[in-house]
């Protein structure tokens, strides 16, 4: 995030070509899950509805930045930021 005058510009970093990590997605921005990185928590995330092709967006982020509430598959899911880093999404 860069402050220029009185305007704030958010620059999204792309990882693995055109994908963005879910933890880097701005609040209110809609995206689609593309893939997971290998982790111990990968199967658990998929069981909770974080499957490739599913639309997702960040609903809220806690004041200290962790955890974050995402809306996915018609419900809210609270996940830690480090777990959201393993989910790669494509912004719509």
mmCIF file as gemmi writes it, N, C-alpha and C atoms, coordinates in Angstrom:
data_model
loop_
_atom_site.group_PDB
_atom_site.id
_atom_site.type_symbol
_atom_site.label_atom_id
_atom_site.label_alt_id
_atom_site.label_comp_id
_atom_site.label_asym_id
_atom_site.label_entity_id
_atom_site.label_seq_id
_atom_site.pdbx_PDB_ins_code
_atom_site.Cartn_x
_atom_site.Cartn_y
_atom_site.Cartn_z
_atom_site.occupancy
_atom_site.B_iso_or_equiv
_atom_site.pdbx_formal_charge
_atom_site.auth_seq_id
_atom_site.auth_asym_id
_atom_site.pdbx_PDB_model_num
ATOM 1 N N . UNK Axp A 1 ? 0.848 -1.157 0 1 0 ? 1 A 1
ATOM 2 C CA . UNK Axp A 1 ? 0 0 0 1 0 ? 1 A 1
ATOM 3 C C . UNK Axp A 1 ? 0.901 1.229 0 1 0 ? 1 A 1
ATOM 4 N N . UNK Axp A 2 ? 0.598 2.159 -0.856 1 0 ? 2 A 1
ATOM 5 C CA . UNK Axp A 2 ? 1.396 3.369 -0.954 1 0 ? 2 A 1
ATOM 6 C C . UNK Axp A 2 ? 0.521 4.584 -0.711 1 0 ? 2 A 1
ATOM 7 N N . UNK Axp A 3 ? 1.044 5.554 0.029 1 0 ? 3 A 1
ATOM 8 C CA . UNK Axp A 3 ? 0.325 6.785 0.297 1 0 ? 3 A 1
ATOM 9 C C . UNK Axp A 3 ? 0.884 7.862 -0.614 1 0 ? 3 A 1
ATOM 10 N N . UNK Axp A 4 ? 0.031 8.437 -1.434 1 0 ? 4 A 1
ATOM 11 C CA . UNK Axp A 4 ? 0.456 9.464 -2.369 1 0 ? 4 A 1
ATOM 12 C C . UNK Axp A 4 ? -0.455 10.652 -2.164 1 0 ? 4 A 1
ATOM 13 N N . UNK Axp A 5 ? 0.086 11.715 -1.557 1 0 ? 5 A 1
ATOM 14 C CA . UNK Axp A 5 ? -0.759 12.855 -1.239 1 0 ? 5 A 1
ATOM 15 C C . UNK Axp A 5 ? -1.779 12.413 -0.2 1 0 ? 5 A 1
ATOM 16 N N . UNK Axp A 6 ? -3.041 12.532 -0.526 1 0 ? 6 A 1
ATOM 17 C CA . UNK Axp A 6 ? -4.096 12.083 0.374 1 0 ? 6 A 1
ATOM 18 C C . UNK Axp A 6 ? -4.792 10.833 -0.151 1 0 ? 6 A 1
ATOM 19 N N . UNK Axp A 7 ? -4.311 10.279 -1.215 1 0 ? 7 A 1
ATOM 20 C CA . UNK Axp A 7 ? -4.919 9.085 -1.795 1 0 ? 7 A 1
ATOM 21 C C . UNK Axp A 7 ? -4.065 7.867 -1.488 1 0 ? 7 A 1
ATOM 22 N N . UNK Axp A 8 ? -4.73 6.778 -1.236 1 0 ? 8 A 1
ATOM 23 C CA . UNK Axp A 8 ? -4.029 5.529 -0.954 1 0 ? 8 A 1
ATOM 24 C C . UNK Axp A 8 ? -4.193 4.607 -2.146 1 0 ? 8 A 1
ATOM 25 N N . UNK Axp A 9 ? -3.084 4.107 -2.639 1 0 ? 9 A 1
ATOM 26 C CA . UNK Axp A 9 ? -3.09 3.185 -3.766 1 0 ? 9 A 1
ATOM 27 C C . UNK Axp A 9 ? -2.663 1.815 -3.259 1 0 ? 9 A 1
ATOM 28 N N . UNK Axp A 10 ? -3.431 0.818 -3.596 1 0 ? 10 A 1
ATOM 29 C CA . UNK Axp A 10 ? -3.098 -0.552 -3.222 1 0 ? 10 A 1
ATOM 30 C C . UNK Axp A 10 ? -2.563 -1.251 -4.45 1 0 ? 10 A 1
ATOM 31 N N . UNK Axp A 11 ? -1.382 -1.826 -4.317 1 0 ? 11 A 1
ATOM 32 C CA . UNK Axp A 11 ? -0.769 -2.565 -5.413 1 0 ? 11 A 1
ATOM 33 C C . UNK Axp A 11 ? -0.781 -4.026 -5.036 1 0 ? 11 A 1
ATOM 34 N N . UNK Axp A 12 ? -1.44 -4.849 -5.868 1 0 ? 12 A 1
ATOM 35 C CA . UNK Axp A 12 ? -1.522 -6.281 -5.61 1 0 ? 12 A 1
ATOM 36 C C . UNK Axp A 12 ? -0.332 -6.977 -6.256 1 0 ? 12 A 1
ATOM 37 N N . UNK Axp A 13 ? 0.361 -7.751 -5.471 1 0 ? 13 A 1
ATOM 38 C CA . UNK Axp A 13 ? 1.491 -8.513 -5.993 1 0 ? 13 A 1
ATOM 39 C C . UNK Axp A 13 ? 0.97 -9.827 -6.562 1 0 ? 13 A 1
ATOM 40 N N . UNK Axp A 14 ? 1.39 -10.156 -7.741 1 0 ? 14 A 1
ATOM 41 C CA . UNK Axp A 14 ? 0.971 -11.411 -8.352 1 0 ? 14 A 1
ATOM 42 C C . UNK Axp A 14 ? 2.015 -12.478 -8.062 1 0 ? 14 A 1
ATOM 43 N N . UNK Axp A 15 ? 1.538 -13.635 -7.71 1 0 ? 15 A 1
ATOM 44 C CA . UNK Axp A 15 ? 2.441 -14.745 -7.454 1 0 ? 15 A 1
ATOM 45 C C . UNK Axp A 15 ? 2.087 -15.882 -8.411 1 0 ? 15 A 1
ATOM 46 N N . UNK Axp A 16 ? 3.073 -16.591 -8.838 1 0 ? 16 A 1
ATOM 47 C CA . UNK Axp A 16 ? 2.919 -17.678 -9.804 1 0 ? 16 A 1
ATOM 48 C C . UNK Axp A 16 ? 2.114 -17.202 -11.01 1 0 ? 16 A 1
ATOM 49 N N . UNK Axp A 17 ? 2.729 -16.371 -11.809 1 0 ? 17 A 1
ATOM 50 C CA . UNK Axp A 17 ? 2.163 -15.775 -13.019 1 0 ? 17 A 1
ATOM 51 C C . UNK Axp A 17 ? 1.053 -14.788 -12.676 1 0 ? 17 A 1
ATOM 52 N N . UNK Axp A 18 ? -0.195 -15.172 -12.866 1 0 ? 18 A 1
ATOM 53 C CA . UNK Axp A 18 ? -1.293 -14.225 -12.708 1 0 ? 18 A 1
ATOM 54 C C . UNK Axp A 18 ? -2.116 -14.46 -11.455 1 0 ? 18 A 1
ATOM 55 N N . UNK Axp A 19 ? -1.684 -15.346 -10.572 1 0 ? 19 A 1
ATOM 56 C CA . UNK Axp A 19 ? -2.449 -15.65 -9.378 1 0 ? 19 A 1
ATOM 57 C C . UNK Axp A 19 ? -1.994 -14.813 -8.192 1 0 ? 19 A 1
ATOM 58 N N . UNK Axp A 20 ? -2.915 -14.609 -7.281 1 0 ? 20 A 1
ATOM 59 C CA . UNK Axp A 20 ? -2.685 -13.816 -6.081 1 0 ? 20 A 1
ATOM 60 C C . UNK Axp A 20 ? -2.977 -14.703 -4.88 1 0 ? 20 A 1
ATOM 61 N N . UNK Axp A 21 ? -2.275 -14.515 -3.794 1 0 ? 21 A 1
ATOM 62 C CA . UNK Axp A 21 ? -2.567 -15.28 -2.582 1 0 ? 21 A 1
ATOM 63 C C . UNK Axp A 21 ? -3.816 -14.702 -1.923 1 0 ? 21 A 1
ATOM 64 N N . UNK Axp A 22 ? -4.632 -15.555 -1.354 1 0 ? 22 A 1
ATOM 65 C CA . UNK Axp A 22 ? -5.861 -15.102 -0.705 1 0 ? 22 A 1
ATOM 66 C C . UNK Axp A 22 ? -5.56 -14.124 0.42 1 0 ? 22 A 1
ATOM 67 N N . UNK Axp A 23 ? -4.439 -14.284 1.085 1 0 ? 23 A 1
ATOM 68 C CA . UNK Axp A 23 ? -4.069 -13.38 2.179 1 0 ? 23 A 1
ATOM 69 C C . UNK Axp A 23 ? -3.744 -11.973 1.676 1 0 ? 23 A 1
ATOM 70 N N . UNK Axp A 24 ? -3.447 -11.811 0.383 1 0 ? 24 A 1
ATOM 71 C CA . UNK Axp A 24 ? -3.115 -10.504 -0.199 1 0 ? 24 A 1
ATOM 72 C C . UNK Axp A 24 ? -4.309 -9.832 -0.87 1 0 ? 24 A 1
ATOM 73 N N . UNK Axp A 25 ? -5.443 -10.52 -0.933 1 0 ? 25 A 1
ATOM 74 C CA . UNK Axp A 25 ? -6.635 -9.987 -1.588 1 0 ? 25 A 1
ATOM 75 C C . UNK Axp A 25 ? -7.23 -8.873 -0.736 1 0 ? 25 A 1
ATOM 76 N N . UNK Axp A 26 ? -7.548 -7.704 -1.334 1 0 ? 26 A 1
ATOM 77 C CA . UNK Axp A 26 ? -8.144 -6.614 -0.557 1 0 ? 26 A 1
ATOM 78 C C . UNK Axp A 26 ? -9.565 -6.952 -0.097 1 0 ? 26 A 1
ATOM 79 N N . UNK Axp A 27 ? -9.996 -6.345 0.994 1 0 ? 27 A 1
ATOM 80 C CA . UNK Axp A 27 ? -11.337 -6.556 1.521 1 0 ? 27 A 1
ATOM 81 C C . UNK Axp A 27 ? -12.386 -6.146 0.495 1 0 ? 27 A 1
ATOM 82 N N . UNK Axp A 28 ? -13.382 -6.997 0.298 1 0 ? 28 A 1
ATOM 83 C CA . UNK Axp A 28 ? -14.473 -6.706 -0.622 1 0 ? 28 A 1
ATOM 84 C C . UNK Axp A 28 ? -14.217 -7.079 -2.072 1 0 ? 28 A 1
ATOM 85 N N . UNK Axp A 29 ? -13.006 -7.471 -2.406 1 0 ? 29 A 1
ATOM 86 C CA . UNK Axp A 29 ? -12.665 -7.852 -3.781 1 0 ? 29 A 1
ATOM 87 C C . UNK Axp A 29 ? -13.025 -9.314 -3.998 1 0 ? 29 A 1
ATOM 88 N N . UNK Axp A 30 ? -13.67 -9.603 -5.12 1 0 ? 30 A 1
ATOM 89 C CA . UNK Axp A 30 ? -14.121 -10.967 -5.437 1 0 ? 30 A 1
ATOM 90 C C . UNK Axp A 30 ? -13.049 -11.697 -6.251 1 0 ? 30 A 1
ATOM 91 N N . UNK Axp A 31 ? -12.878 -12.974 -5.967 1 0 ? 31 A 1
ATOM 92 C CA . UNK Axp A 31 ? -11.882 -13.796 -6.674 1 0 ? 31 A 1
ATOM 93 C C . UNK Axp A 31 ? -12.396 -15.225 -6.772 1 0 ? 31 A 1
ATOM 94 N N . UNK Axp A 32 ? -11.675 -16.028 -7.551 1 0 ? 32 A 1
ATOM 95 C CA . UNK Axp A 32 ? -11.998 -17.446 -7.712 1 0 ? 32 A 1
ATOM 96 C C . UNK Axp A 32 ? -10.771 -18.25 -7.302 1 0 ? 32 A 1
ATOM 97 N N . UNK Axp A 33 ? -10.983 -19.278 -6.5 1 0 ? 33 A 1
ATOM 98 C CA . UNK Axp A 33 ? -9.871 -20.129 -6.065 1 0 ? 33 A 1
ATOM 99 C C . UNK Axp A 33 ? -9.372 -20.929 -7.258 1 0 ? 33 A 1
ATOM 100 N N . UNK Axp A 34 ? -8.055 -20.897 -7.476 1 0 ? 34 A 1
ATOM 101 C CA . UNK Axp A 34 ? -7.453 -21.623 -8.594 1 0 ? 34 A 1
ATOM 102 C C . UNK Axp A 34 ? -6.714 -22.879 -8.146 1 0 ? 34 A 1
ATOM 103 N N . UNK Axp A 35 ? -5.936 -22.774 -7.067 1 0 ? 35 A 1
ATOM 104 C CA . UNK Axp A 35 ? -5.198 -23.942 -6.595 1 0 ? 35 A 1
ATOM 105 C C . UNK Axp A 35 ? -4.705 -23.718 -5.182 1 0 ? 35 A 1
ATOM 106 N N . UNK Axp A 36 ? -4.243 -24.795 -4.565 1 0 ? 36 A 1
ATOM 107 C CA . UNK Axp A 36 ? -3.652 -24.764 -3.231 1 0 ? 36 A 1
ATOM 108 C C . UNK Axp A 36 ? -2.182 -25.123 -3.355 1 0 ? 36 A 1
ATOM 109 N N . UNK Axp A 37 ? -1.379 -24.535 -2.491 1 0 ? 37 A 1
ATOM 110 C CA . UNK Axp A 37 ? 0.003 -24.987 -2.376 1 0 ? 37 A 1
ATOM 111 C C . UNK Axp A 37 ? -0.003 -26.176 -1.419 1 0 ? 37 A 1
ATOM 112 N N . UNK Axp A 38 ? 0.984 -27.034 -1.547 1 0 ? 38 A 1
ATOM 113 C CA . UNK Axp A 38 ? 1.061 -28.201 -0.676 1 0 ? 38 A 1
ATOM 114 C C . UNK Axp A 38 ? 1.258 -27.753 0.77 1 0 ? 38 A 1
ATOM 115 N N . UNK Axp A 39 ? 0.382 -28.218 1.667 1 0 ? 39 A 1
ATOM 116 C CA . UNK Axp A 39 ? 0.507 -27.927 3.092 1 0 ? 39 A 1
ATOM 117 C C . UNK Axp A 39 ? -0.239 -29.001 3.87 1 0 ? 39 A 1
ATOM 118 N N . UNK Axp A 40 ? 0.001 -29.037 5.172 1 0 ? 40 A 1
ATOM 119 C CA . UNK Axp A 40 ? -0.691 -29.987 6.038 1 0 ? 40 A 1
ATOM 120 C C . UNK Axp A 40 ? -2.172 -29.642 6.154 1 0 ? 40 A 1
ATOM 121 N N . UNK Axp A 41 ? -2.506 -28.391 5.951 1 0 ? 41 A 1
ATOM 122 C CA . UNK Axp A 41 ? -3.862 -27.883 6.135 1 0 ? 41 A 1
ATOM 123 C C . UNK Axp A 41 ? -4.679 -27.927 4.84 1 0 ? 41 A 1
ATOM 124 N N . UNK Axp A 42 ? -4.088 -28.364 3.74 1 0 ? 42 A 1
ATOM 125 C CA . UNK Axp A 42 ? -4.743 -28.344 2.429 1 0 ? 42 A 1
ATOM 126 C C . UNK Axp A 42 ? -6.031 -29.162 2.407 1 0 ? 42 A 1
ATOM 127 N N . UNK Axp A 43 ? -6.011 -30.354 2.91 1 0 ? 43 A 1
ATOM 128 C CA . UNK Axp A 43 ? -7.202 -31.207 2.913 1 0 ? 43 A 1
ATOM 129 C C . UNK Axp A 43 ? -8.305 -30.605 3.774 1 0 ? 43 A 1
ATOM 130 N N . UNK Axp A 44 ? -7.939 -30.04 4.907 1 0 ? 44 A 1
ATOM 131 C CA . UNK Axp A 44 ? -8.921 -29.415 5.794 1 0 ? 44 A 1
ATOM 132 C C . UNK Axp A 44 ? -9.588 -28.229 5.112 1 0 ? 44 A 1
ATOM 133 N N . UNK Axp A 45 ? -8.807 -27.415 4.409 1 0 ? 45 A 1
ATOM 134 C CA . UNK Axp A 45 ? -9.374 -26.28 3.679 1 0 ? 45 A 1
ATOM 135 C C . UNK Axp A 45 ? -10.357 -26.75 2.618 1 0 ? 45 A 1
ATOM 136 N N . UNK Axp A 46 ? -10.026 -27.8 1.92 1 0 ? 46 A 1
ATOM 137 C CA . UNK Axp A 46 ? -10.917 -28.322 0.885 1 0 ? 46 A 1
ATOM 138 C C . UNK Axp A 46 ? -12.195 -28.892 1.492 1 0 ? 46 A 1
ATOM 139 N N . UNK Axp A 47 ? -12.102 -29.513 2.651 1 0 ? 47 A 1
ATOM 140 C CA . UNK Axp A 47 ? -13.285 -30.024 3.334 1 0 ? 47 A 1
ATOM 141 C C . UNK Axp A 47 ? -14.201 -28.892 3.792 1 0 ? 47 A 1
ATOM 142 N N . UNK Axp A 48 ? -13.627 -27.713 4.062 1 0 ? 48 A 1
ATOM 143 C CA . UNK Axp A 48 ? -14.416 -26.553 4.491 1 0 ? 48 A 1
ATOM 144 C C . UNK Axp A 48 ? -14.984 -25.775 3.309 1 0 ? 48 A 1
ATOM 145 N N . UNK Axp A 49 ? -14.727 -26.214 2.088 1 0 ? 49 A 1
ATOM 146 C CA . UNK Axp A 49 ? -15.32 -25.566 0.923 1 0 ? 49 A 1
ATOM 147 C C . UNK Axp A 49 ? -14.369 -24.767 0.062 1 0 ? 49 A 1
ATOM 148 N N . UNK Axp A 50 ? -13.116 -24.684 0.431 1 0 ? 50 A 1
ATOM 149 C CA . UNK Axp A 50 ? -12.128 -23.932 -0.352 1 0 ? 50 A 1
ATOM 150 C C . UNK Axp A 50 ? -11.595 -24.823 -1.469 1 0 ? 50 A 1
ATOM 151 N N . UNK Axp A 51 ? -12.421 -25.079 -2.455 1 0 ? 51 A 1
ATOM 152 C CA . UNK Axp A 51 ? -12.041 -25.941 -3.564 1 0 ? 51 A 1
ATOM 153 C C . UNK Axp A 51 ? -11.811 -25.108 -4.816 1 0 ? 51 A 1
ATOM 154 N N . UNK Axp A 52 ? -10.946 -25.554 -5.717 1 0 ? 52 A 1
ATOM 155 C CA . UNK Axp A 52 ? -10.702 -24.81 -6.952 1 0 ? 52 A 1
ATOM 156 C C . UNK Axp A 52 ? -11.997 -24.581 -7.741 1 0 ? 52 A 1
ATOM 157 N N . UNK Axp A 53 ? -12.152 -23.348 -8.231 1 0 ? 53 A 1
ATOM 158 C CA . UNK Axp A 53 ? -13.328 -22.96 -8.996 1 0 ? 53 A 1
ATOM 159 C C . UNK Axp A 53 ? -14.396 -22.275 -8.165 1 0 ? 53 A 1
ATOM 160 N N . UNK Axp A 54 ? -14.243 -22.255 -6.861 1 0 ? 54 A 1
ATOM 161 C CA . UNK Axp A 54 ? -15.237 -21.67 -5.962 1 0 ? 54 A 1
ATOM 162 C C . UNK Axp A 54 ? -14.986 -20.16 -5.801 1 0 ? 54 A 1
ATOM 163 N N . UNK Axp A 55 ? -16.012 -19.321 -5.995 1 0 ? 55 A 1
ATOM 164 C CA . UNK Axp A 55 ? -15.846 -17.876 -5.769 1 0 ? 55 A 1
ATOM 165 C C . UNK Axp A 55 ? -15.662 -17.58 -4.279 1 0 ? 55 A 1
ATOM 166 N N . UNK Axp A 56 ? -14.833 -16.603 -3.985 1 0 ? 56 A 1
ATOM 167 C CA . UNK Axp A 56 ? -14.511 -16.245 -2.601 1 0 ? 56 A 1
ATOM 168 C C . UNK Axp A 56 ? -14.244 -14.746 -2.521 1 0 ? 56 A 1
ATOM 169 N N . UNK Axp A 57 ? -14.528 -14.15 -1.381 1 0 ? 57 A 1
ATOM 170 C CA . UNK Axp A 57 ? -14.1 -12.78 -1.142 1 0 ? 57 A 1
ATOM 171 C C . UNK Axp A 57 ? -13.886 -12.552 0.342 1 0 ? 57 A 1
ATOM 172 N N . UNK Axp A 58 ? -13.029 -11.576 0.62 1 0 ? 58 A 1
ATOM 173 C CA . UNK Axp A 58 ? -12.695 -11.228 1.998 1 0 ? 58 A 1
ATOM 174 C C . UNK Axp A 58 ? -13.814 -10.343 2.526 1 0 ? 58 A 1
ATOM 175 N N . UNK Axp A 59 ? -14.461 -10.793 3.578 1 0 ? 59 A 1
ATOM 176 C CA . UNK Axp A 59 ? -15.543 -10.018 4.175 1 0 ? 59 A 1
ATOM 177 C C . UNK Axp A 59 ? -15 -9.067 5.231 1 0 ? 59 A 1
ATOM 178 N N . UNK Axp A 60 ? -14.156 -9.575 6.136 1 0 ? 60 A 1
ATOM 179 C CA . UNK Axp A 60 ? -13.599 -8.764 7.218 1 0 ? 60 A 1
ATOM 180 C C . UNK Axp A 60 ? -12.203 -9.258 7.573 1 0 ? 60 A 1
ATOM 181 N N . UNK Axp A 61 ? -11.402 -8.333 8.093 1 0 ? 61 A 1
ATOM 182 C CA . UNK Axp A 61 ? -10.082 -8.692 8.622 1 0 ? 61 A 1
ATOM 183 C C . UNK Axp A 61 ? -10.007 -8.13 10.029 1 0 ? 61 A 1
ATOM 184 N N . UNK Axp A 62 ? -9.531 -8.924 10.965 1 0 ? 62 A 1
ATOM 185 C CA . UNK Axp A 62 ? -9.427 -8.488 12.358 1 0 ? 62 A 1
ATOM 186 C C . UNK Axp A 62 ? -8.519 -7.263 12.469 1 0 ? 62 A 1
ATOM 187 N N . UNK Axp A 63 ? -8.714 -6.451 13.499 1 0 ? 63 A 1
ATOM 188 C CA . UNK Axp A 63 ? -7.921 -5.22 13.644 1 0 ? 63 A 1
ATOM 189 C C . UNK Axp A 63 ? -6.409 -5.424 13.611 1 0 ? 63 A 1
ATOM 190 N N . UNK Axp A 64 ? -5.914 -6.539 14.122 1 0 ? 64 A 1
ATOM 191 C CA . UNK Axp A 64 ? -4.471 -6.793 14.103 1 0 ? 64 A 1
ATOM 192 C C . UNK Axp A 64 ? -4.051 -7.56 12.845 1 0 ? 64 A 1
ATOM 193 N N . UNK Axp A 65 ? -5.008 -7.81 11.924 1 0 ? 65 A 1
ATOM 194 C CA . UNK Axp A 65 ? -4.682 -8.448 10.657 1 0 ? 65 A 1
ATOM 195 C C . UNK Axp A 65 ? -4.876 -9.956 10.619 1 0 ? 65 A 1
ATOM 196 N N . UNK Axp A 66 ? -5.208 -10.563 11.745 1 0 ? 66 A 1
ATOM 197 C CA . UNK Axp A 66 ? -5.34 -12.006 11.788 1 0 ? 66 A 1
ATOM 198 C C . UNK Axp A 66 ? -6.347 -12.383 12.862 1 0 ? 66 A 1
ATOM 199 N N . UNK Axp A 67 ? -7.355 -13.175 12.654 1 0 ? 67 A 1
ATOM 200 C CA . UNK Axp A 67 ? -7.72 -13.925 11.457 1 0 ? 67 A 1
ATOM 201 C C . UNK Axp A 67 ? -8.524 -13.075 10.48 1 0 ? 67 A 1
ATOM 202 N N . UNK Axp A 68 ? -8.942 -13.694 9.4 1 0 ? 68 A 1
ATOM 203 C CA . UNK Axp A 68 ? -9.755 -13.011 8.394 1 0 ? 68 A 1
ATOM 204 C C . UNK Axp A 68 ? -11.011 -13.838 8.133 1 0 ? 68 A 1
ATOM 205 N N . UNK Axp A 69 ? -12.123 -13.134 7.886 1 0 ? 69 A 1
ATOM 206 C CA . UNK Axp A 69 ? -13.387 -13.802 7.579 1 0 ? 69 A 1
ATOM 207 C C . UNK Axp A 69 ? -13.59 -13.744 6.077 1 0 ? 69 A 1
ATOM 208 N N . UNK Axp A 70 ? -13.767 -14.91 5.461 1 0 ? 70 A 1
ATOM 209 C CA . UNK Axp A 70 ? -14.021 -14.969 4.023 1 0 ? 70 A 1
ATOM 210 C C . UNK Axp A 70 ? -15.422 -15.517 3.804 1 0 ? 70 A 1
ATOM 211 N N . UNK Axp A 71 ? -16.03 -15.128 2.705 1 0 ? 71 A 1
ATOM 212 C CA . UNK Axp A 71 ? -17.325 -15.684 2.344 1 0 ? 71 A 1
ATOM 213 C C . UNK Axp A 71 ? -17.1 -16.643 1.189 1 0 ? 71 A 1
ATOM 214 N N . UNK Axp A 72 ? -17.536 -17.881 1.4 1 0 ? 72 A 1
ATOM 215 C CA . UNK Axp A 72 ? -17.332 -18.924 0.409 1 0 ? 72 A 1
ATOM 216 C C . UNK Axp A 72 ? -18.462 -19.943 0.529 1 0 ? 72 A 1
ATOM 217 N N . UNK Axp A 73 ? -18.967 -20.405 -0.581 1 0 ? 73 A 1
ATOM 218 C CA . UNK Axp A 73 ? -20.006 -21.437 -0.634 1 0 ? 73 A 1
ATOM 219 C C . UNK Axp A 73 ? -21.227 -21.09 0.212 1 0 ? 73 A 1
ATOM 220 N N . UNK Axp A 74 ? -21.563 -19.807 0.295 1 0 ? 74 A 1
ATOM 221 C CA . UNK Axp A 74 ? -22.761 -19.385 1.007 1 0 ? 74 A 1
ATOM 222 C C . UNK Axp A 74 ? -22.625 -19.226 2.51 1 0 ? 74 A 1
ATOM 223 N N . UNK Axp A 75 ? -21.419 -19.309 3.05 1 0 ? 75 A 1
ATOM 224 C CA . UNK Axp A 75 ? -21.247 -19.108 4.489 1 0 ? 75 A 1
ATOM 225 C C . UNK Axp A 75 ? -19.935 -18.373 4.755 1 0 ? 75 A 1
ATOM 226 N N . UNK Axp A 76 ? -19.758 -17.923 5.99 1 0 ? 76 A 1
ATOM 227 C CA . UNK Axp A 76 ? -18.542 -17.241 6.401 1 0 ? 76 A 1
ATOM 228 C C . UNK Axp A 76 ? -17.59 -18.231 7.042 1 0 ? 76 A 1
ATOM 229 N N . UNK Axp A 77 ? -16.328 -18.087 6.719 1 0 ? 77 A 1
ATOM 230 C CA . UNK Axp A 77 ? -15.288 -18.956 7.244 1 0 ? 77 A 1
ATOM 231 C C . UNK Axp A 77 ? -14.176 -18.068 7.789 1 0 ? 77 A 1
ATOM 232 N N . UNK Axp A 78 ? -13.75 -18.328 8.99 1 0 ? 78 A 1
ATOM 233 C CA . UNK Axp A 78 ? -12.661 -17.574 9.597 1 0 ? 78 A 1
ATOM 234 C C . UNK Axp A 78 ? -11.393 -18.412 9.524 1 0 ? 78 A 1
ATOM 235 N N . UNK Axp A 79 ? -10.374 -17.868 8.859 1 0 ? 79 A 1
ATOM 236 C CA . UNK Axp A 79 ? -9.105 -18.596 8.742 1 0 ? 79 A 1
ATOM 237 C C . UNK Axp A 79 ? -7.943 -17.68 9.097 1 0 ? 79 A 1
ATOM 238 N N . UNK Axp A 80 ? -6.853 -18.29 9.491 1 0 ? 80 A 1
ATOM 239 C CA . UNK Axp A 80 ? -5.645 -17.53 9.796 1 0 ? 80 A 1
ATOM 240 C C . UNK Axp A 80 ? -4.993 -17.042 8.508 1 0 ? 80 A 1
ATOM 241 N N . UNK Axp A 81 ? -4.287 -15.962 8.622 1 0 ? 81 A 1
ATOM 242 C CA . UNK Axp A 81 ? -3.633 -15.377 7.455 1 0 ? 81 A 1
ATOM 243 C C . UNK Axp A 81 ? -2.583 -16.326 6.879 1 0 ? 81 A 1
ATOM 244 N N . UNK Axp A 82 ? -1.877 -17.043 7.723 1 0 ? 82 A 1
ATOM 245 C CA . UNK Axp A 82 ? -0.841 -17.966 7.218 1 0 ? 82 A 1
ATOM 246 C C . UNK Axp A 82 ? -1.466 -19.127 6.448 1 0 ? 82 A 1
ATOM 247 N N . UNK Axp A 83 ? -2.691 -19.52 6.804 1 0 ? 83 A 1
ATOM 248 C CA . UNK Axp A 83 ? -3.382 -20.562 6.046 1 0 ? 83 A 1
ATOM 249 C C . UNK Axp A 83 ? -3.91 -20.012 4.727 1 0 ? 83 A 1
ATOM 250 N N . UNK Axp A 84 ? -4.316 -18.746 4.724 1 0 ? 84 A 1
ATOM 251 C CA . UNK Axp A 84 ? -4.811 -18.106 3.497 1 0 ? 84 A 1
ATOM 252 C C . UNK Axp A 84 ? -3.677 -17.892 2.494 1 0 ? 84 A 1
ATOM 253 N N . UNK Axp A 85 ? -2.435 -17.892 2.943 1 0 ? 85 A 1
ATOM 254 C CA . UNK Axp A 85 ? -1.298 -17.719 2.04 1 0 ? 85 A 1
ATOM 255 C C . UNK Axp A 85 ? -1.111 -18.926 1.122 1 0 ? 85 A 1
ATOM 256 N N . UNK Axp A 86 ? -1.628 -20.074 1.511 1 0 ? 86 A 1
ATOM 257 C CA . UNK Axp A 86 ? -1.449 -21.267 0.684 1 0 ? 86 A 1
ATOM 258 C C . UNK Axp A 86 ? -2.537 -21.414 -0.382 1 0 ? 86 A 1
ATOM 259 N N . UNK Axp A 87 ? -3.512 -20.481 -0.403 1 0 ? 87 A 1
ATOM 260 C CA . UNK Axp A 87 ? -4.594 -20.532 -1.388 1 0 ? 87 A 1
ATOM 261 C C . UNK Axp A 87 ? -4.322 -19.503 -2.472 1 0 ? 87 A 1
ATOM 262 N N . UNK Axp A 88 ? -4.22 -19.951 -3.709 1 0 ? 88 A 1
ATOM 263 C CA . UNK Axp A 88 ? -3.999 -19.048 -4.841 1 0 ? 88 A 1
ATOM 264 C C . UNK Axp A 88 ? -5.317 -18.767 -5.536 1 0 ? 88 A 1
ATOM 265 N N . UNK Axp A 89 ? -5.592 -17.47 -5.784 1 0 ? 89 A 1
ATOM 266 C CA . UNK Axp A 89 ? -6.843 -17.049 -6.379 1 0 ? 89 A 1
ATOM 267 C C . UNK Axp A 89 ? -6.582 -16.18 -7.606 1 0 ? 89 A 1
ATOM 268 N N . UNK Axp A 90 ? -7.597 -16.054 -8.437 1 0 ? 90 A 1
ATOM 269 C CA . UNK Axp A 90 ? -7.552 -15.157 -9.59 1 0 ? 90 A 1
ATOM 270 C C . UNK Axp A 90 ? -8.641 -14.117 -9.396 1 0 ? 90 A 1
ATOM 271 N N . UNK Axp A 91 ? -8.275 -12.847 -9.424 1 0 ? 91 A 1
ATOM 272 C CA . UNK Axp A 91 ? -9.219 -11.753 -9.215 1 0 ? 91 A 1
ATOM 273 C C . UNK Axp A 91 ? -10.146 -11.642 -10.42 1 0 ? 91 A 1
ATOM 274 N N . UNK Axp A 92 ? -11.446 -11.474 -10.145 1 0 ? 92 A 1
ATOM 275 C CA . UNK Axp A 92 ? -12.434 -11.322 -11.236 1 0 ? 92 A 1
ATOM 276 C C . UNK Axp A 92 ? -12.483 -9.889 -11.698 1 0 ? 92 A 1
